Amino acid sequence: MCFLRITCLVLITGFLSPIAAQTNHRFKIRAKLNMVSDSSLTLLIYNNDYLPRQEAVSPIQRMKPIVDQGYYIFDFELPDSIVVVTLINGKSHPLLIDRFVAESGDNILIEKTESGLVFRGYGAEKYNFSNRLSVLENAVSDSLSVLKSEEINRLKREGQYGYRKLQDIYFKNSAIVLDDMLNEIGRYQSRYSKSFIDMLKAEVIGRVMKQPISAINFYYGNGNLVESVENWEYSLEVLDKYNFLSIRDKIFAFSPTFVETVYDWMRLESYLKNKFSDFQSIAEKNTDGFLREKVLTLQLLTAFSSMGEQELRAKIDEGFPSIQYVAFKSLLENVSIHFSKGNIFPEFTLPDDEGNLVSLGDFKGKVVYLHFWFKGCAACAMLYRNTLSDIEKYYKMNRNVVFVSVSVDKNKQTWLRAIEENKYTAPGGINLYTQGEGFQHEICKVLNVSAAPTAYLIDKNGRLISSNMKQLGGGKDTLISLIDSQL
């Protein structure tokens, strides 16, 4: 029998908000592993001001260990005294610890046995408890899935009516799982600090409620639910029925999973109400404090390509006065400057559908329309159907204009099949692939591409003309006029 031993020592004191006066706290994690090399072990640290899915501008802190006397040691300081951490092993990233809450005074020994992880040492009871919650979540979810699978398959055969009803089932199942888990946390909360319990609740709520929200987004994106007033109204009723945003504490804003799920929820609601234009009012109604600042900042970063520089600056200066955290305001300002019209566009090299490497520099002297997409993205299909397919035909004989398509699909075969479908891009065109890395590919991080479709128009000298989707996807006449102005 093989054992994996990790000794974790976390030396931290008292809880601090990221917007309070900062005092650094030392974290030290020692790991002794018999089965992996030091180069394959990585600690991910989600600082309290971490912004989900914004790796280019708000990266997860990644640490490699130093080796000393048989131990792999992570030694660092943070202004936060309670954080969420993940420990991964190997290039394929098997998780040893997945978003566990690290708290002051923990001194943990983790043994990986054939039956799973076992935690020992001071503070180990919290880790064992977190581990049991994950097992409970999976068990309840699996039992509900088996119970409802026949009904789900039946509803899928009933078209739009069935898919509307499926939303209720997914949310109801998730509510049952969440209730069981929060009851379990309530039974033990007197044993642990309030900070630990609140952060744990936030992670659990975020993880469980993410599933039904993702399902609805998938159904709209994949076309199972068509865009209609009837469907939108039904989805909004379901969201209102299962609204979980009243279950929160200030510390919830520091939970990466909770913030992700709240943001996805608000994006979905604002899409259903008015194509994302109501996001600010929804955020101000349902959130406050640092959580509100985070989701508003996330929305601005995500929506930047559809706003353009001037509109984004107006939003920063006037439209979103709720964002007071200096780091977020500076971040938004820097992003708007970086992607200002006239800046040199970042160079990149990606493989095409025949395996050849293609670089942006290959198109010097030409106007380049660059867009990111993935199979199942309804808006991506709409962009190609309503605008790009005709624009590509219009410039087919003009060698000074090229159209470059970049897929962020995780599966290569999915990408190749999607090209042949001719719904998102043209077969025979310049079709590039992010090699299964999706939005985590370096070019996406550099460009801050976290949603699709995202498009850019680049001039003959490699300088940005526009990243405004209202110009690049809003209509054929507008786009033709913009491209012609650069020829």
Number of C-alpha atoms within 10 A of each C-alpha: 4 10 14 16 19 21 20 22 23 22 19 22 16 11 16 18 18 18 14 8 8 12 12 14 20 17 22 17 21 23 24 21 20 12 10 12 11 19 14 14 20 19 20 18 20 22 23 23 21 22 22 22 21 21 21 18 18 17 16 19 13 12 16 16 19 13 15 10 7 11 17 23 22 20 17 13 14 18 20 24 25 25 22 22 19 18 19 18 18 14 10 8 12 11 12 18 18 15 21 18 22 25 24 20 14 20 19 22 21 24 18 17 13 9 6 9 17 15 21 15 14 13 18 17 15 22 21 16 15 18 19 14 19 14 12 16 19 13 13 17 18 12 11 18 15 10 11 15 11 10 14 17 12 12 17 16 11 12 12 16 14 18 22 23 17 20 19 19 17 20 24 17 21 24 18 14 22 22 13 16 21 15 11 15 19 12 9 12 14 10 10 12 10 12 18 19 20 19 27 23 23 23 23 24 27 22 18 23 25 20 15 22 19 14 15 21 18 16 18 19 19 16 13 17 20 16 13 9 11 12 18 19 13 16 21 15 13 16 20 11 12 14 14 16 12 8 10 16 13 14 21 24 27 27 28 25 23 27 24 19 22 25 22 17 22 22 22 21 21 20 15 20 17 11 12 17 12 16 22 19 11 15 21 16 10 15 18 14 13 22 24 22 23 25 27 22 21 21 18 20 20 19 18 24 25 22 19 20 22 11 15 22 18 12 14 20 13 10 13 16 10 17 20 13 14 9 12 19 15 11 15 20 16 13 18 21 13 15 21 18 18 15 14 16 20 13 11 12 16 18 17 19 18 9 10 11 11 17 14 17 14 9 18 15 15 20 24 24 21 19 22 25 26 22 22 19 20 23 17 22 22 15 22 21 15 14 18 24 17 13 17 19 10 12 15 13 9 11 10 16 21 18 20 19 22 23 30 27 23 17 15 16 10 13 23 18 11 20 21 13 13 14 19 28 28 20 15 9 15 17 22 24 25 24 16 15 14 21 23 19 16 16 18 20 18 16 16 24 27 22 17 18 24 25 24 21 25 27 25 17 15 22 18 20 24 24 24 21 21 15 22 27 21 15 16 18 11 13 20 15 11 16 19 10 9 15 12
